[in-house]
Structures are given as C-alpha cells and as structure tokens.
Amino acid sequence: MVNLDGVVKEPSIRGGRAVLRGTSTEVARVIFYINSGFSNKDILERFPRLDQEHLQKARFYYSNNKK
C-alpha cells in the first residue's frame, strides 16, 4: 500500500487506483467533477463521505501526479 498524504493506492481497493483515505472514492472522479465546474458544495453533496479536506488532498495529489 502506498500512502500519499490522505491518498491511498492499494491493489485490493479500486484496482490500485488512487482513492481518498477512509473512502472508496477515486481521486480521478473528484477531479473530473472539479474540472467540470462543480463547486465544492456540489461535490460534497454528491459524495457525502467526503469533506473539504478530502477535496484539498485530491487537488494536491492530482497536481503532483498528473500523467
């Protein structure tokens, strides 16, 4: 398992794709909504297990791991 400050990549969780710790929500899915223009409030309503900190961690992870 790789822990990247609130983001976990483990083969047994979502096939090893980056997910937010404590959830099964993929970073890529959150970034899709952010890049599509959804507000933080909209995203948090769609994903009730997430909080503002999760969104910050998703942005940080994405900005440092773009391919």
N, C-alpha and C positions, 0 to 999 in steps of 0.2 A: 504494500500500500504506500502511496506517495501522498504526503500531506503538504499542501502548498498554502498555508495560512488561511484555513477555512474552506479550502477546496480539496476534495479527496479524489484520487484516481486509484481504483481498486478493481481488478478483473471481475470480481463477483458482483459488482454494483454497476449496472448500466454498461456492461461490457468494457469497463475500464475508462469510459469517457469521464471527463471532469464533472463532478457533482458538488453541490454545496453541502458542507458538513451538516449532518443531522437531518438531511432531506434526501430524496432521490431525484431532486430537480437538477437537470443538467445546466451547466454554465451556458452552453450554446443556446439553450432555449430561452434563458433570461436575456441574453444578449440580442437574440432575434427580436424580442419584444422591445427592448431599449432602442435598437436601430430602426424599428418600425414606427417609432414616435410615441409609444405608450408612455404615460407618466409613471413615476414610481408608485403613485397611489393605485393606478390601474393594474400594474403588475402585482402589487401586494394583494389586491382584491382577487386576482386570478389564481394566485398561489398563496393561500392563507398561512402556510407553514413558514413562509419567508418573512424577514423583517428588513429594515433599511440596511443593516449591517451586511446581510446576505447580498444585497444589490451592490454595495460597495466592493465586497470581495469578488463578486462576479466581474465587475468592471476592471478591478485591479488584475485579476488573473488573465482576463482576455487581453488587456493592453500589454501584458508582459509575455503572452504566449500565442500571439497571432501567427498563423501559418500562411 
